[in-house]
Amino acid sequence: MRPALVSLVCFLGAAGCSSHGVSTAPNTLAITANSGPPGVGYINGLFTSVTVCAPGTSRCQRIDYALVDTGSVGLRILSASAGGGLSIALPLETDPAGDALAECAGFIDGYTWGPLRVADVTMGSELARSVPVQVIGDPAFAEVPASCSATGGVGQDSIETVRTFAILGVGPAPQDCGFACAESVTADDTENPGNVYYACSPGACVPAAVPLGAQVQNPVSLLPVDNNGVMVRLPSVAQGGEASVGGSLVFGIGTQANNALGSATVLALDPDTLTLPTTFRGKSYAMSFIDSGSNAIYFLDSSATSLPACPGGLEDFDCPATPGTVAFRATIEGGNGVSSSVSFAVANAEALFTDETNACFADLAGPGAGSDYFDWGLPFFYGRGVFYAIEGASVEGGQTPFVAY
Amino acid sequence: MNRCTWAGRWLARMGACALGASLLLLARTGGASLGGDSASVEVDRAWAKGETRILVTGTHTVHEIYLPEGTLVSEYVSPAGVVFGVTWRGPFRPDIRQLLGAYFEEFREAAEASKRSHAGRGPLVVNHPNLVVEMTGHPRAFFGRAYVRSLLPQGFALDDIR
């Protein structure tokens, strides 16, 4: 039992890990790219563990396989009854009328539905208190409003569709929706709050505007220190793939010896969309983003890239016919006038996946949906340290929000 | 920040800067569902609640609808008066069920069935012989498009649906 116990303690980032080579700086959380929860077979999934507690109590639970997602904001936990790990009771968040708040949170390929609950969240040795989080697959909120399911895509309500036990959104904003969900455009302030937040009385959930502070929060923003951003650091992955690679999620930018920007290139993000243009072969793709939660580099389609999509069941990925990899180069452009040339390579996904022990691939790409963006997924992060500075926070070296690497 | 200002910035990003908040209102019609005829435009007027402008090209007409929440929906109508394509872009996903109309169930079933043999997160593409739906984006910036191959007007270039 002893070795297992030691590794468990290490994964929590507590003392005693230095002998394993894992950084133990207090603002550091160990992260691992691997195949995800048992039976899931995740490709290029980046995971960590967090501990949630009912606020102010010692009723706590460790949640493993929390997807480290710089493309979203806020902690979302899959309930145990839906195949996840959350079984302790966390209090509901309510509006001033006493109605429970719930959310229809949009993701790249669908949505998650569930109530807002409040938790103390421990990441490594840093504690964020009273964080509004979303619980997915909550049996008390089983009925999805029609206006939520109408947003389309995959309703992610179980381990089969969420594929992780939690999503730890550490993107560069303090709340998941922001001003768009906090106010209504119309003068009477009730007509069009959008379809993200809902107020639920017994029997019905109706769309509601929710103030910024009551929305699902970036837990990093609520840390007492090291709260202005994060850095995701991962090693390079060998060509052909690896089963697992370990790295670190460092809290704060320029707040400690281990999170200085140094010589990183700072690229300002659009503050409304958190996107930045990518230029490829002379054309600019305005709505591009860098997202650790996407599992490949998704870009354009075969008519633009000459990369055929893979056959039968793997159509989400590219399968170039040539052996080895196909090299590409693109330029990521910050809103601050700074740009960065990025080279990447694409290998045949069907060939990569033949060794089923591997789950980490640096050369994995797929066609984008539509044609106006690059989604720089997890392959972009291998061999880099990528900073995300949170909108509205103060960071020496750039105006937030920005990415830097 | 004022929400109207915020929505205006979205519109500016979408190339509607010159029009700004005072959109040129060529018509007050709403949108129509994919595959619907011009009669469905009136049916959907109540749903859209947004300001609309119409762009006429050689092969088709685009109805741009600015939803109050800040999302732009564009509907592509053939010379025969049939909606053959739709796109959306903005801080909220629009009512895709409404936009896809009779094609929503086909999309929904395909999406639910897309349990990939190799799991992960990425854009959702439904590429059926007749129906194509592409959905992507992230919180604060959602976008996508859908079209029906058999309804595309002659001479229409797919790249024009964006």
Interface residues (C-beta under 8 A of the other chain):
Chain A: G36 V40 G41 Y42 I43 N44 G45 L67 G71 S72 V73 A105 G106 F107 I108 D109 G110 Y111 A146 S147 S149 A150 T151 G152 G153 V154 G155 E160 T161 R163 G169 G171 A173 D176 C177 G178 F179 A180 E183 S184 V185 T186 E191 N192 G194 N195 V196 D270 D272 T273 L274 T275 A286 M287 F289 D291 G293 S294 N295 A296 Y298 G313 L314 E315 D316 F317 F353 G366 P367 G368 A369 G370 S371 D372 Y373 D375 G377
Chain B: M1 R3 C4 W6 A7 R9 W10 R13 K49 L67 P68 E69 G70 T87 R89 P91 F92 R93 P94 D95 I96 R97 Q98 L100 F104 F107 R108 A111 E112 S114 K115 R116 S117 H118 A119 G120 R121 G122 P123 L124 V125 N127 E134 M135 T136 G137 H138 P139 R140 A141 F142 F143 G144 R145 D159 R162
